[in-house]
């Protein structure tokens, strides 16, 4: 028997289960606590440094009813590392099944490691098979027959008299599943062995992520039911009204083809013209639009909110038995390290920008399920859509304290570029969006905001015009070009930063392994298989298999008079491989895009540092959405000002970054 060292050695764990629930549609916690969920087996392999064993060593099997091998139980009790691929799933299974049902020893949160986290933090795929392809060990993951069997064996059916039936559970299939799972364990071990480890700080960030996912958010299920009922009633009303207005030609405006044909029959659009959101808004802007068409278009605009309201149907997929939704956040889901959301997609919920009095009146109408009162205050489906964030609320006896970083990307970019003049404006408390508008002779703050958030990454005049229109500040192409040029003239350090960063990456690719260069606070290095950009925090952005390749580009250029001229260029483009849902894919980058990457990455690292700062305070984070953080506190405890100061308490690497946050206290999440 191996003499295992809990400090140096590690154990790989993989569990095979079956359930009436589809794990792809629910959170791991909901799946694990469902009464139908059954563990077929667990496979474990130990990497023993002292014995010189390789990750491909012997695998131990455990099945329900058996005792956990003594040396593995002792290793776990001694605090040894437990490695999984997507550890959140095994943690949930251990919490709800392996521990309480089968007496497995406790596994402290400090013991868990996640090979998947190591993969995504290195800009490699989140799926094990794709990650192994990327690191050159795909031969370990080709058991397609075993994969098909695993999927079959998850099938679970309810029995008429109660209980559950698993139609594919046979001794032969379980033995075959064991062999398949053993290969997954070995593959995970090899991945963990070969992938770059998380830095010490980043491992703590991952632990914070796991804590937040296990803590969960409390949801107002009563309000959610009312919202679902109101949405159904309103959709029925609108369906009946559209049918009446069109004489039965339309019974819905949700689909494109029938709506397009109806508008074409009225002589308002061409037969193949778009009927998307922007096209409908342009129709509504016409003074000569017939009133019945106007009303149908307005209904089309309102019913567009039903897409976001579909999230209401997903609540049972995320709600644990205590009314909390767990496992909603995906660690390092973007190349820059930013998080995304699972199932409910909290990151995609609209901000409620209505006046506070309107929000409160609509909330009262929603809670009483009063569609008539809601309609009297606001367009009902839009009101419901903007109220989705309010479903995240404080449990009884608690409040939410939340804060949002103010214009964080607009602050980080000049900090990275060394633009001291612009940083000085932030330190003086100048509203940078108002100042940007003033620089072009405008009082439109929204136009100033579009400039700062869009033009900072090298956007051209044509795309800037489209972006400004989408943000509610339409511009002619001539004006868009003038503003774009004026912004670049006023922000030369940032423009220089684009070119210096691109030149550094290009130089690293051209000079190959070992080449290194600095751009302000960043270090660019060629590692042999990738170019990395070392961020001020010490974390890296990875650009795998980089190369420079001649690429022909057809570019629409806006001339000074506003006309668009198409030009064709042949340029040496920087290309690299990045992780996608289907594995590694080719991407192209340039100075503005690189600047966007590092800016968003540094903003992410500021938020990550704030999560670490809060973990030992009363402000236990329950969620973070983009650049905002929310925590639950007992009623009367805590202080908004202190919370703002804590999350703006910068680490040493961020010295000089003028970070500011604006917070609030309340019962519901505002974002």
C-alpha positions in Angstrom: 0.0 0.0 0.0 1.3 3.5 -0.9 2.4 5.7 1.9 0.5 8.8 0.9 1.7 12.3 1.7 -1.4 14.7 2.0 0.8 17.7 1.2 2.6 16.5 -1.9 0.3 13.8 -3.3 -3.2 14.1 -4.8 -6.2 12.0 -5.5 -8.3 12.2 -8.7 -12.1 11.6 -8.2 -14.8 11.0 -10.9 -18.4 9.9 -10.1 -20.9 8.3 -12.5 -24.6 9.0 -11.7 -28.1 8.6 -13.1 -31.1 10.8 -12.5 -34.5 11.7 -13.8 -33.1 15.2 -14.2 -31.0 16.3 -17.2 -27.7 17.6 -15.7 -27.3 19.9 -18.8 -30.5 21.7 -17.8 -30.2 22.1 -14.1 -27.6 23.2 -11.5 -25.4 20.5 -9.9 -27.0 21.2 -6.5 -30.6 20.7 -7.8 -29.4 17.5 -9.5 -27.6 16.1 -6.5 -30.4 16.6 -4.0 -33.2 15.2 -6.3 -34.5 11.9 -4.9 -34.0 10.1 -8.2 -30.3 10.8 -8.4 -28.2 7.7 -7.9 -24.5 7.1 -7.8 -23.4 4.1 -9.7 -19.7 4.3 -8.8 -16.8 6.4 -8.0 -13.3 6.0 -9.4 -10.1 7.2 -7.8 -6.5 7.3 -8.7 -3.6 8.6 -6.6 -0.6 10.5 -7.9 2.1 9.6 -5.3 5.1 11.9 -5.7 7.2 9.9 -3.3 6.7 6.6 -5.2 7.5 8.3 -8.5 4.2 7.1 -9.9 2.9 8.6 -13.1 -0.7 10.0 -13.4 -1.6 6.9 -15.5 -1.3 4.7 -12.4 -3.7 2.2 -10.8 -7.4 3.2 -10.3 -9.5 2.2 -7.3 -13.2 1.6 -7.7 -16.0 2.2 -5.2 -19.7 1.2 -5.5 -22.6 2.0 -3.1 -22.6 -0.5 -0.2 -18.8 -0.9 -0.2 -16.3 0.7 2.2 -14.1 3.4 0.9 -10.5 2.0 0.6 -8.8 2.7 4.0 -5.7 4.4 2.5 -7.9 6.7 0.5 -10.2 7.5 3.4 -7.1 8.3 5.5 -5.7 10.5 2.8 -8.9 12.5 2.6 -9.1 12.8 6.4 -5.5 14.0 6.5 -6.3 16.9 4.2 -5.0 15.5 0.9 -5.9 17.2 -2.3 -8.9 15.9 -4.3 -8.8 16.7 -8.0 -11.8 16.6 -10.3 -12.7 17.9 -13.7 -15.5 20.5 -13.0 -15.2 20.0 -9.2 -18.5 21.8 -8.6 -20.4 18.6 -9.6 -18.4 16.2 -7.4 -18.6 18.6 -4.6 -22.4 18.7 -4.8 -22.6 14.9 -5.1 -20.4 14.5 -2.1 -22.4 17.1 -0.1 -25.8 15.5 -0.8 -25.1 11.8 -1.4 -21.6 10.4 -0.7 -21.3 12.0 2.7 -24.9 11.7 4.1 -25.9 8.4 2.5 -22.6 6.5 2.4 -20.5 7.9 5.1 -17.7 9.3 3.1 -15.3 11.5 5.2 -15.7 15.3 5.0 -13.7 17.0 2.3 -12.8 20.5 3.4 -13.2 23.2 0.7 -9.4 23.8 0.9 -8.8 20.3 -0.3 -10.6 20.5 -3.7 -8.8 21.2 -6.9 -10.3 21.6 -10.4 -8.3 20.6 -13.5 -11.0 22.3 -15.6 -10.2 25.6 -13.8 -6.5 25.2 -14.7 -7.5 24.6 -18.3 -9.8 27.6 -18.7 -7.4 29.9 -16.9 -4.9 29.0 -19.5 -7.4 29.8 -22.3 -7.9 26.1 -23.1 -11.2 24.4 -23.5 -13.7 23.6 -20.7 -14.5 20.2 -22.0 -12.0 17.5 -21.0 -11.8 15.8 -24.5 -11.1 19.2 -26.2 -8.5 20.2 -23.6 -6.7 16.9 -24.1 -6.6 17.5 -27.8 -5.2 21.0 -27.2 -2.4 19.7 -25.0 -1.6 16.7 -27.3 -3.0 13.8 -25.3 -6.3 13.1 -27.2 -5.6 9.3 -27.3 -6.8 9.1 -23.7 -10.3 10.4 -24.5 -11.6 8.4 -27.5 -13.8 5.9 -25.7 -16.9 6.8 -27.8 -18.7 3.6 -27.0 -18.2 4.2 -23.3 -19.4 7.7 -23.6 -22.6 6.5 -25.4 -23.2 4.0 -22.6 -22.7 6.6 -19.9 -25.4 8.8 -21.5 -27.8 5.8 -21.8 -27.2 4.8 -18.2 -28.2 8.3 -16.9 -31.8 7.5 -18.0 -34.1 7.2 -15.0 -37.9 6.6 -15.1 -40.5 7.0 -12.3 -42.3 3.9 -11.2 -46.1 4.0 -11.0 -46.1 3.1 -7.3 -43.2 5.4 -6.4 -39.5 5.0 -6.7 -37.3 5.0 -9.8 -36.2 2.6 -12.5 -32.9 2.7 -14.4 -33.5 0.6 -17.5 -29.9 0.3 -18.5 -28.6 -0.8 -15.1 -27.1 -4.2 -15.5 -24.0 -5.8 -14.1 -22.4 -5.9 -17.5 -23.1 -2.2 -18.2 -21.9 -1.2 -14.8 -18.6 -3.1 -15.3 -18.3 -1.3 -18.7 -19.1 2.0 -17.1 -16.4 1.4 -14.6 -13.8 1.0 -17.3 -15.0 4.1 -19.0 -14.8 6.1 -15.8 -11.4 4.8 -15.0 -10.2 6.2 -18.3 -11.7 9.6 -17.4 -9.9 9.5 -14.1 -6.6 8.8 -15.8 -7.3 11.5 -18.4 -8.1 14.1 -15.6 -4.9 13.1 -13.8 -2.8 13.7 -16.9 -4.5 17.0 -17.6 -3.9 18.2 -14.0 -0.3 17.1 -14.2 0.4 18.8 -17.5 -1.7 22.0 -17.3 -0.3 25.2 -15.8 -1.3 25.4 -12.2 -3.3 28.4 -10.9 -1.2 31.0 -9.2 -1.6 31.2 -5.4 -3.8 34.3 -5.7 -5.9 32.8 -8.5 -6.4 29.6 -6.6 -7.9 31.7 -3.8 -10.1 33.5 -6.4 -11.3 30.1 -7.6 -12.1 29.1 -3.9 -14.1 32.3 -3.6 -16.0 31.4 -6.7 -16.8 28.0 -5.2 -17.9 29.6 -2.0 -20.2 32.0 -3.8 -21.7 29.2 -5.9 -22.3 27.1 -2.8 -23.7 30.0 -0.8 -26.2 30.7 -3.6 -28.7 33.5 -4.1 -32.1 33.8 -2.5 -35.0 34.1 -5.0 -38.5 35.6 -4.6 -40.5 32.6 -5.9 -43.8 34.3 -5.1 -43.0 37.3 -7.3 -41.7 34.9 -10.0 -45.1 33.1 -10.1 -46.9 36.4 -10.4 -44.6 37.5 -13.2 -45.2 34.3 -15.1 -49.0 34.7 -14.8 -48.9 38.3 -15.8 -46.7 37.5 -18.8 -49.1 34.8 -20.0 -52.1 37.1 -19.6 -50.5 40.0 -21.4 -49.3 37.7 -24.3 -52.9 36.5 -24.7 -54.2 40.1 -24.7 -51.6 41.1 -27.4 -52.4 38.0 -29.5 -56.1 38.8 -29.5 -55.4 42.5 -30.4 -53.1 41.6 -33.3 -55.7 39.2 -34.6 -58.3 41.9 -34.5 -56.0 44.6 -36.0 -55.0 42.4 -39.0 -58.3 40.7 -39.6 -56.8 37.3 -38.7 -53.9 37.6 -41.1 -51.6 37.6 -38.0 -52.2 35.8 -34.8 -48.8 36.6 -33.4 -45.9 38.9 -34.2 -43.2 36.8 -32.6 -42.1 35.1 -35.8 -40.4 36.9 -38.7 -41.9 35.4 -41.9 -45.6 36.1 -41.3 -44.9 39.6 -39.9 -42.6 40.4 -42.9 -45.3 39.2 -45.4 -48.0 41.3 -43.7 -45.8 44.5 -43.7 -44.9 43.8 -47.4 -48.6 43.4 -48.2 -49.2 46.9 -46.8 -46.4 48.3 -49.1 -44.2 49.3 -46.2 -41.1 47.0 -46.8 -39.5 45.0 -49.5 -40.3 41.3 -49.7 -36.9 40.3 -48.3 -36.3 43.2 -46.0 -35.4 42.7 -42.3 -38.0 43.0 -39.6 -35.5 43.0 -36.7 -35.7 45.3 -33.7 -33.9 48.2 -35.5 -36.1 47.9 -38.6 -39.3 48.1 -36.5 -37.9 51.1 -34.6 -37.3 52.8 -37.9 -40.9 52.1 -39.0 -42.2 53.5 -35.7 -40.2 56.7 -36.3 -42.2 57.4 -39.6 -44.8 60.1 -39.4 -46.9 58.5 -42.2 -47.3 55.1 -40.6 -50.9 54.0 -40.5 -52.3 53.7 -37.0 -53.1 50.0 -37.2 -49.6 49.2 -38.4 -48.1 51.4 -35.7 -50.0 49.5 -33.0 -49.0 46.1 -34.5 -45.3 47.3 -34.5 -45.6 48.5 -30.9 -47.0 45.1 -30.0 -44.1 43.5 -31.8 -41.7 45.7 -29.7 -43.4 44.7 -26.5 -43.6 41.0 -27.2 -39.8 41.0 -27.9 -39.5 41.2 -24.1 -40.9 37.6 -23.8 -37.5 36.2 -24.7 -36.0 37.5 -21.5 -39.1 36.4 -19.5 -38.5 32.8 -20.6 -36.0 32.7 -17.7 -38.9 32.5 -15.4 -39.6 29.0 -16.6 -36.0 28.0 -15.5 -36.5 28.7 -11.8 -37.3 25.1 -10.9 -34.0 24.1 -12.6 -32.0 26.2 -10.2 -33.9 26.3 -6.9 -32.6 24.1 -4.1 -34.9 23.0 -1.3 -34.1 26.0 0.8 -35.1 28.5 -1.9 -31.6 29.4 -2.9 -30.1 29.0 -6.4 -26.6 27.6 -6.4 -23.9 27.0 -9.0 -24.9 29.9 -11.2 -21.5 31.3 -12.0 -18.9 29.9 -14.4 -15.3 30.6 -13.4 -13.0 32.1 -16.1 -15.7 31.7 -18.8 -14.1 34.3 -21.1 -10.6 34.6 -22.5 -10.0 37.6 -20.2 -10.9 35.7 -17.1 -14.4 37.2 -16.6 -17.2 35.1 -15.3 -20.4 34.2 -17.0 -23.7 32.7 -15.7 -25.3 29.3 -16.0 -29.0 28.5 -16.5 -30.6 31.7 -15.3 -28.0 33.8 -17.0 -27.9 36.5 -14.3 -25.2 38.4 -16.3 -27.7 39.0 -19.1 -30.5 40.5 -17.1 -31.5 44.0 -18.0 -30.8 46.8 -15.6 -34.0 48.5 -14.4 -33.5 52.1 -15.5 -37.0 53.4 -14.6 -37.5 56.0 -11.9 -37.5 54.5 -8.4 -41.2 55.5 -7.9 -42.2 53.7 -11.1 -40.2 50.6 -10.0 -42.1 50.5 -6.7 -45.5 51.0 -8.3 -44.8 48.2 -10.8 -43.5 46.0 -8.0 -46.8 46.4 -6.1 -48.8 45.6 -9.2 -46.7 42.5 -9.9 -46.9 41.2 -6.3 -50.7 41.5 -6.4 -50.8 40.0 -9.9 -52.8 43.1 -11.2 -52.3 43.4 -14.9 -54.6 46.4 -15.3 -52.6 48.4 -12.7 -49.3 47.4 -14.2 -50.5 48.5 -17.6 -51.5 51.9 -16.2 -47.9 52.5 -15.0 -45.7 51.0 -17.7 -45.7 48.8 -20.7 -46.4 45.4 -19.0 -43.9 43.1 -20.7 -41.2 45.7 -20.6 -42.0 46.3 -16.9 -41.7 42.5 -16.2 -38.5 42.3 -18.2 -36.9 45.1 -16.3 -38.0 43.6 -13.0 -36.2 40.3 -13.4 -33.2 41.4 -11.3 -35.6 42.1 -8.4 -36.2 38.4 -8.1 -32.8 38.2 -6.5 -33.6 39.4 -3.0 -32.5 39.2 0.7 -33.9 36.3 2.7 -35.9 37.1 5.9 -33.9 39.0 8.5 -31.3 40.2 5.9 -30.5 43.0 3.6 -28.5 43.2 0.4 -25.6 45.6 0.2 -24.3 46.0 -3.3 -22.0 48.3 -5.2 -21.0 48.9 -8.8 -17.6 50.1 -10.0 -18.1 53.4 -11.8 -16.8 53.5 -15.4 -14.1 50.9 -14.5 -13.0 50.2 -18.1 -12.8 53.9 -18.9 -10.4 54.2 -15.9 -8.3 51.1 -16.4 -7.5 51.8 -20.1 -5.8 55.2 -19.5 -4.1 53.7 -16.4 -2.6 51.0 -18.5 -1.7 53.5 -21.3 -0.1 55.9 -18.8 -2.5 58.8 -19.7 -1.9 60.9 -16.5 -4.0 63.8 -17.8 -7.1 61.7 -18.1 -6.4 59.9 -14.8 -6.2 63.4 -13.2 -9.7 64.1 -14.4 -11.0 61.0 -12.7 -9.2 61.9 -9.5 -10.8 65.3 -9.6 -14.2 63.7 -9.8 -14.9 64.9 -13.4 -17.7 63.0 -15.1 -15.6 61.6 -18.0 -18.7 60.9 -20.2 -19.9 64.6 -19.9 -16.4 65.7 -20.7 -16.2 63.5 -23.8 -19.5 64.9 -25.0 -18.3 68.5 -24.3 -15.1 67.9 -26.3 -17.2 67.5 -29.4 -19.6 70.3 -28.6 -22.4 68.1 -27.2 -24.4 68.0 -24.0 -25.5 64.4 -24.6 -23.8 62.4 -21.9 -24.9 59.1 -23.5 -23.0 60.1 -26.6 -19.9 60.7 -24.4 -20.3 57.3 -22.8 -20.5 55.6 -26.2 -17.3 57.4 -27.2 -15.4 56.3 -24.1 -16.6 52.7 -24.2 -16.5 52.1 -28.0 -13.7 54.2 -29.4 -11.2 53.2 -26.7 -10.5 49.9 -28.6 -9.9 51.2 -32.1 -13.4 51.1 -33.5 -13.9 52.6 -37.0 -16.3 55.3 -37.9 -18.9 53.0 -39.6 -19.2 50.7 -36.6 -19.1 53.6 -34.2 -22.2 55.1 -36.0 -24.0 51.7 -35.7 -23.0 51.4 -32.0 -24.1 55.0 -31.2 -27.5 54.3 -32.8 -27.9 51.0 -30.8 -27.2 53.0 -27.7 -29.8 55.6 -28.5 -27.6 58.3 -30.0 -27.9 58.1 -33.8 -25.2 59.8 -35.8 -24.7 60.5 -39.5 -21.5 58.9 -40.9 -19.9 62.3 -41.5 -20.5 63.2 -37.8 -19.4 59.7 -36.6 -16.1 60.1 -38.5 -15.5 63.6 -37.0 -16.2 62.4 -33.5 -13.9 59.3 -34.0 -11.1 61.5 -35.2 -11.6 64.0 -32.4 -11.6 61.3 -29.8 -8.3 59.9 -31.1 -6.7 63.3 -31.1 -7.7 63.9 -27.5 -6.6 60.4 -26.4 -3.1 60.0 -28.0 -1.6 57.9 -25.1 -4.4 55.3 -25.6 -3.9 55.3 -29.4 -0.2 54.9 -28.9 -0.9 52.0 -26.5 -2.8 50.1 -29.2 0.2 50.3 -31.5 2.8 49.5 -28.9 0.9 46.5 -27.6 0.4 45.1 -31.1 4.0 45.7 -32.0 5.1 43.8 -28.8 2.9 40.8 -29.6 3.9 40.9 -33.3 7.6 41.1 -32.2 7.2 38.1 -29.9 5.7 36.0 -32.6 8.4 36.9 -35.1 11.3 36.4 -32.7 9.9 33.2 -31.2 10.7 31.3 -28.0 12.1 33.4 -25.1 11.5 36.8 -26.7 10.2 39.3 -24.2 9.0 42.9 -24.2 7.3 45.4 -22.0 4.5 47.8 -22.7 3.9 49.9 -19.7 2.7 47.7 -16.9 2.4 44.6 -19.2 5.0 42.0 -20.1 4.7 40.2 -23.4 6.6 36.9 -23.8 6.8 33.9 -26.2 6.7 30.6 -24.3 7.3 28.3 -27.2 3.7 27.3 -27.7 2.0 30.6 -26.9 2.4 34.3 -26.5 1.4 35.4 -23.0 0.7 38.9 -21.7 1.5 39.2 -18.0 -1.0 41.5 -16.3 -0.1 43.7 -13.4 -1.8 41.2 -11.1 0.7 38.5 -12.2 -2.0 36.6 -14.1 -1.5 35.8 -17.8 -3.5 36.1 -20.9 -2.7 33.3 -23.3 -2.6 33.4 -27.1 -1.9 29.8 -28.3 -0.1 28.8 -31.5 0.4 32.4 -32.6 1.6 33.2 -36.1 1.6 36.0 -38.6 -0.1 35.4 -41.8 -0.8 37.6 -44.8 -4.5 38.3 -44.9 -6.6 40.2 -47.4 -9.1 42.5 -45.8 -12.0 44.4 -47.4 -12.6 47.4 -45.2 -15.4 50.0 -45.5 -13.8 53.4 -44.9 -15.8 56.5 -44.2 -14.6 59.5 -46.1 -14.6 63.1 -44.8 -17.8 63.8 -46.7 -19.6 60.8 -45.1 -19.5 58.5 -48.1 -18.3 55.0 -47.6 -15.5 53.7 -49.7 -14.5 50.1 -49.8 -10.7 49.4 -49.7 -8.8 46.2 -50.0 -5.6 45.7 -48.0 -3.2 42.8 -47.7 -1.9 42.9 -44.2 0.3 40.6 -42.0 -2.4 39.6 -39.4 -1.7 38.2 -36.0 -3.6 34.9 -35.7 -3.8 32.4 -32.7 -5.9 29.6 -31.4 -8.5 30.2 -28.7 -11.0 28.0 -26.8 -14.6 27.7 -28.0 -17.5 25.4 -27.3 -16.3 22.9 -30.0 -12.6 23.0 -29.1 -9.8 25.3 -30.3 -10.6 27.7 -33.1 -8.6 30.3 -35.0 -8.9 34.0 -34.2 -7.3 37.1 -35.3 -6.2 40.1 -33.2 -4.8 43.6 -33.5 -3.9 46.5 -31.3 -7.3 47.7 -30.3 -8.5 44.2 -29.6 -5.5 43.4 -27.5 -6.1 46.7 -25.5 -9.7 45.6 -24.9 -8.5 42.2 -23.7 -6.0 43.6 -21.2 -8.4 46.3 -20.0 -11.2 43.9 -19.3 -8.8 41.4 -17.7 -7.5 44.1 -15.3 -11.0 45.2 -14.5 -11.8 41.5 -13.8 -8.7 41.3 -11.5 -9.9 44.3 -9.5 -13.3 42.6 -8.9 -11.5 39.3 -8.0 -9.4 41.2 -5.5 -12.5 42.7 -4.0 -14.0 39.2 -3.6 -10.9 38.2 -1.7 -11.1 41.3 0.5 -14.7 40.6 1.4 -14.4 36.9 2.2 -13.3 37.5 5.9 -15.9 40.2 6.6 -19.6 40.3 7.3 -20.1 41.1 3.6 -20.3 37.6 2.2 -20.7 37.9 -1.6 -23.7 36.1 -3.1 -23.2 37.2 -6.6 -21.2 39.4 -9.0 -22.5 40.6 -12.3 -20.0 42.3 -14.7 -18.6 45.1 -12.5 -21.0 44.9 -9.5 -20.9 42.8 -6.3 -23.7 42.0 -3.9 -23.5 40.6 -0.4 -26.1 39.5 2.2 -25.9 41.0 5.7 -28.1 40.7 8.8 -30.7 43.5 9.0 -29.1 46.6 10.4 -25.6 45.2 10.1 -22.9 46.7 7.8 -22.6 50.0 6.0 -22.8 50.9 2.3 -19.9 53.3 2.6 -17.7 50.7 4.3 -18.6 48.2 1.6 -17.6 50.7 -1.1 -14.3 51.4 0.5 -13.6 47.7 0.9 -14.1 46.8 -2.7 -12.0 49.8 -3.8 -9.2 48.9 -1.5 -6.6 48.3 -4.2 -3.8 45.7 -4.2 -0.3 47.0 -4.5 -0.2 46.1 -8.2 -3.0 48.6 -8.9 -1.4 51.6 -7.3 -2.6 54.8 -8.9 -5.8 53.4 -10.4 -8.6 55.8 -9.5 -11.3 53.2 -8.7 -14.7 54.4 -7.4 -17.8 52.4 -6.5 -21.4 53.5 -6.0 -23.5 51.3 -3.6 -26.9 50.9 -2.1 -28.8 48.9 0.5 -32.1 47.3 -0.1 -34.2 44.1 -0.2 -33.7 43.5 -4.0 -30.8 43.4 -6.3 -30.6 46.3 -8.7 -27.2 45.6 -10.4 
